[in-house]
Structure formats: structure tokens, C-alpha cells
Amino acid sequence: MLSTEAYWHRWRTRQQVEQQIDGSWRVVGIYDSETGAQLGFARAMSDGVNDAYLADLIVDPNARGHGAGKLLVRTMIDDGPGAEFRWTLFTGDAHGLYEQFGFVAPDSTAMVRPGSRTVRP
């Protein structure tokens, strides 16, 4: 889903997604206990001390609205080694989900230099 269906970073190939996963600080997946099918995924990068970046959180469309997203975010940021870190993420949707975990719009101390990659269809 990350290389074919996610609306963000659509320029990535599957090989590039796998490279990003290999270089991640933490990776979390959730699975259906009966079928073993993967229902969701998230990864994070971190300095391991204070800052972490939540990336590529995605939930199977059929699992949305049933707590899968909450489980992923909680497991990644509250139940892991980065529970006291400053977390960052970029998202164009699901703001209500992330707000439940303390994410807010950045203040005047945050700046971003956008990438210049071309998005593939």
C-alpha cells in the first residue's frame, strides 16, 4: 500500500519503501488475529534521545474506524521507548486521530524545507 496507494510520497518504489523501513528506528505492524492479514503499519525515525518522527502510518481501508489507527499510534508513541520524546509528523488527513495523542499544529519555532520530488501518478 505504501508504494501504490498512499497519497504521500507516491514517487517511491517498493524497493525504496523497503530501504526506508530498513533504516527506521522503530517499525510497528498490526495484524488480524484470525487471518494473519496485515491491517496497519507505521514506522519512525529518531535520534534515540529526544526527537522522533512518525512516518508512513497506514491502515487498511477495511480496518479503518475500528481502532486500528489508535492502536498503531498508541503502540508507537506511548507504549514504546519514545514515550517522552517530542514527536513530529506530516499528514494531510486523520488530524482528529493524532490530536487524541497530543499532536498540535506547529508553532513559530517550527520550519520545514519541502522536498522537490515529482509525484508519480
Number of C-alpha atoms within 10 A of each C-alpha: 12 18 17 14 9 13 14 14 17 16 15 17 13 13 10 12 15 14 11 17 17 12 13 15 15 18 18 14 17 18 13 11 8 6 7 9 11 14 19 23 22 21 22 24 19 17 11 11 11 12 14 22 18 20 18 21 21 20 22 14 9 8 14 14 10 9 11 19 24 16 14 23 20 16 16 22 20 14 12 11 12 20 15 13 17 14 18 15 14 11 13 7 8 9 13 10 14 17 11 12 13 8 15 13 8 9 7 6 5 7 8 5 5 6 7 6 10 9 11 9 7
